Amino acid sequence: MKNENYYIGCDIGSTSVKTVALDEKREIKSFSYVRNSGIIESVKTSLHSLELPSNAEIKGFGITGSGRQFGSSLLEADITKTEILAHAKAAAYYYPEVRTIFEIGGEDCKLIVLDKGKIRDFQMNTICGGGTGAMIESIAARIGIPVGDIGQIALKSKSDVSIAGKCGIFAQSTVVSKINMGVSKEDILMGICRALVSNYFAMLAKGKTLQPPFVFQGAPAFNHALIHCFEKEIGASVNVPPHPHLMGAIGMALYLFEENIKKTKFVGFENIKCDLYTRNITSKRCANRCEITYLFREKEFVASFGNRCETCGNPPVPEKAKEAHEQFA
């Protein structure tokens, strides 16, 4: 049986891990989306959730997201790139004329400006969760609404409700106050959606000229109330890709087609079933007290992370996991 070639992209975010397998025609053949409850187990679950044929041959593996450095060492990725590059790549593939990308993640958000498929400008917020999906999810949970129902319920709103959206904590406090005043759940949810979009533009779009076509991606793009708020804010229609929550992973898989990879470095699905674990140590070898994380596979040292100085930059490699504590504590 002839092997089928696949290119796998993985996006390790703060709240979720997304993995996509593209075939030679750049079509999605399998994907997974799992909550990030711990990077090692979540990455394992995400990869094992892919449904690939027995004759599948992995031609390349790419990683993006906030966990890309750790994930690249864990899985031995062929390429790693920032979320900005990955999201822009995917958006331009589905919408070649795209000029502006709105991306909202679990705990960050991005604005990317393109010109003929090339990134001309971008802005990213990673400091405050006030304009992210986590804010809406936490408030929906507070009032007992499933995440998937937020948009449908919010669009039933009949009255404008003002919510302080610049801070997630203040927003929740405002919601509690509105609940106690008898404000309906649909009005509260629409107020939150408006506040999120308003905060998004205040944080990221100041001084920027935004031009269509517009693309909205990230898991919150499933929320039709948010789409409504974006379209009302910019006075134009917004495109939502078929898989808005997977765009970072799709972008990484697409990048692999441009690489001249003779043989992938990917560790393989069997090797991620083995014992993978970390040991965390506060170094006494420097004044910075670097907090170093050691990654091991079956007691074999793989990589270290977290050093902030040259002294801890290349520590001696422990032969066994237990030696990490004794040698570097």
N, C-alpha and C positions, 0 to 999 in steps of 0.2 A: 504494500500500500504506500502510495506516494505521500511524503510528509506535507502537512499544511503549515505555512509560515504565519507566525503571529508576532505582533509588536505590542509590547505591554507598557502602558504608562500608569504611574502611581502618584497620587496626590495625598501626601500625609499632612493633614491640617490639624488645627488645635482641637476641633470637635469631631472630626470624622476622617476616615481613610477611604479614598476612592481609587479603584483599580479598573482599568479598561484594557481589553484585548482587541486590537484591530487586525483584520486580515490584509492580504496583499492589495485589495481594492480600497483600503482605508475605511472599511465598514466595521461597525462595532459587532463583534461576535459574542462577547460576553463582558459583563461588568459586575462590580460589587460596590456597595456603599454601606459602610459599617461605622458605628459610633466609635470614637477614639477613647476607649476606657483604659488605655495603657498601650504604648506604641508597639511593643513586641507582639503581644497577643492579638491586638487589633490588626496589625499588618498580616500576621499569620492567617487570621480569619478571613481577611479580605482576599488574599491570594488563593486560599483553599476554596473560596466561594466561586471562583471562576469555573465555568463549565466549558472545558476545552476537549477536543477529541483526543483519542489515544495516540494519534499520529501527529499531534501538534508539535511543531518545532519553534522554539522561541528564538527569534532573530535579533532581538534587542530589548533592553529594559531601561526605562528612564523614570526618574523621580523628581518631583517638585514638592512645594509646600514647606511649612515651618519646620517639619521633621525630616527634611531631605538629607541633611548631613548624616544624621543617625541612620536613617533608612538606607542611604547609599552604602554605608559600611555593613549594615545588617544583611543586605541583599546583593551587594556588589553590583551596583547599577552601572550601566555603560555610560550614561550621561545624567547630569543633574542641572537644573535650571531654576531660576526664580519663578514665583507664581505669576509675576507680571508678564514674563516672556511666554509662559505656558498658556495663560488665559488669552493673550493676544493672538497666539498662534492658532488656537482653536476657533476663536471668533472670526478671524480672517479667512479660515478655511470654509466655514459655513456661510459667511457673509463677506465676500471679497471686497465690497465697497464700504465696509464699516469704518466709521470715523471716530465713534465714541463708545467706550465700553463701560457700563456700570456693573461692578461686581461686588456682591455682599456675601461675606463668609460668616462662619459661626462667631468669630471673635475679631475679625478685621474687615476692612472694606477697601476697595480700590477704584480709582478712576483712571482709565487709560485712553489716551488720544492717539489715533493712528492717522497716517497719511500714506495712501497707496500700500497698505499692509505693513508699513514700518512704524514702530513706536516713535512718536514725536514728543510726547510728554506723558507723565503719569504722576499720580499722587496716591499715597497709601496711608491708612490710619491703622495703627496697631496699639495705640495708647489707651483709648477709651472704648468700651463696648456699647456706647450710647447709640451708635449708628449701625449696629450689626444684628445678625439673626438671633444671637443669644438674648438680646433684650426682648424681642418679640416672644420668643419661646418661654422665657421666664415669666413674663406677664400673662401669657396665655395659660400657663400652668397655674398661676396664682388665681385665675378666675375659672379654672376648670374646663378649658377649651383645648381639644387636641390640636397639635400643630397643623395637621393637614386640613383642618376646618377653618382656620383663621381667616383666610381670604374670602371664602364663601359667606361667612357670618358678617365680616366687616362690610362687605358690599351691600348689606341690608340696612346700613346706617341711615338714619333720617335726619340726624342733627350733628352739627359740627361741635366737637369737644376738643378743647385745648389741653394737650399733654406736654409737660416739660420733657423734651427728648434729648437734651444735650448730655444728660447723665442717666445711665441705666438705673442707678439707685434712686435718684430723684423721680424718675419716671414711675417706678414701682410705688413710691410714696404717693405720687399724684393719683395713680390708679386706685389705691386703697381709699383715698379721699373721695374719688368719684363714685366708687362702689357704695360707700356709706351715704352718698347723696342720692342714691337710687338711679344713677345713670345706667343705661342699658349696656349690655356686653358688646353689642354690635357697634354702638357709638364709641365705646372705649377702645375697641380694637382698631376701628378706622382712625381714631385720634392718634393711636400709637403708630400706625402705618404712615400717616401724614408727618408725624414728628420725626420718625426715622428718616424719611426721604428729605425733609427739610434740613435735618442735621447733617445728612450725607453731603448735600450740596454746600452747606455752610463750611464743612470741614475740608472738602476736597476740590470744589469747583470754583472757589474764589479767584477772580482774575483770569479765568480760563474761558476761551470761546469754544463752546461745544456745538458741533455740527452733526447732522444726520448723515448716514443711517446710524441709529442708536441700537445697541445690543445690551440686554440685561441678563446677567448670568450669576450662578451661585444657587444653592438650594432655595433661598428665599424667593427666587424668581418663579417658583411654583405658586406663590401667593398672588392671586389676581388683584387683590386690593393694593398691593405694593406696585404692581404694574400700572394700575389706574392712577396712583399717586405720582409715579414717575412721569407718566404721560401728561398729567395735568400740570406738573411743575415745568416741563420743557415745552409744552404746547405742541407735541408731535408724537407719533406712534413709536413704540418700542418693540424691537424684535426679541423674542425669547427662543433660544435654540431648543432642539428636541430633547436634549439631556443637559439642562443648565447646571445641574449639580455635579456633572462629571467633566466640565470643560478643562480644568487644570490637568487632569489625567489624560484626556483626549489630546491636549496640546503636546504633552510629553511623548505620547505614542506617535504623533505626527512628526515630531522632530527626529525620531529614530529613522524615518525614511530618508532623511538627508545625510545621515551618518554612514560612513563606509566601514561598517562593522563586519569584520571577517568572521569573528566568533564571539558571541556574547559572553560577558563576564558573570552574568546572572547565576546565582548559586544553585538555582533549580528548585522545583517544588519539594523534592524529597529532603533536601538539606534544611528547609525551614521547618520541617517536622521535628528536627532534633532539639536538644536542650539548648535554648538561647536565653541568656540572662545577663544582668549587669551587677556591678559592684561600685558603690559610690564612696569616695574617700575625700576628706579634706586634707590636702597635702601639708606636710610640715617641712617641706624642702624649700619653701620660699616665704617671703613676707606677705605675699598676696593671699595666702591660705587658699589656693585654688581648689575649687570643688570639682574633682575629676570623676568622670563616669567611665568605667571600664566595661567593654562589651566582650562577652565570651561565647564561644560556640563549642559545646561539648568539652569544657574546661580549657579550650585553646583560646588564647588572647586574639581578638579581632581588631579592636581599635579603642582609642580613648578620646574623650571629649571634655570640654570645659576649662582647659588650661588658659590662663591669662598672661603667661609670661614664658620666656625662653627656658627657664629652669625646668618647668613642668611640661614644656612643649613636646619633648621626646623622652618620656620616662622609660626606664628599663622595662622590658616586656616580661611579665610574670609567666612562668610555665603553667601554673595551675591557678584556678580561681581563688583558692584560699590564701595564696601567697600575696594577693593584691592587698588585703588588709594588713598583713604583717610587714610587707615591704614598703608601703607608701603611707601608712597611717601615721 
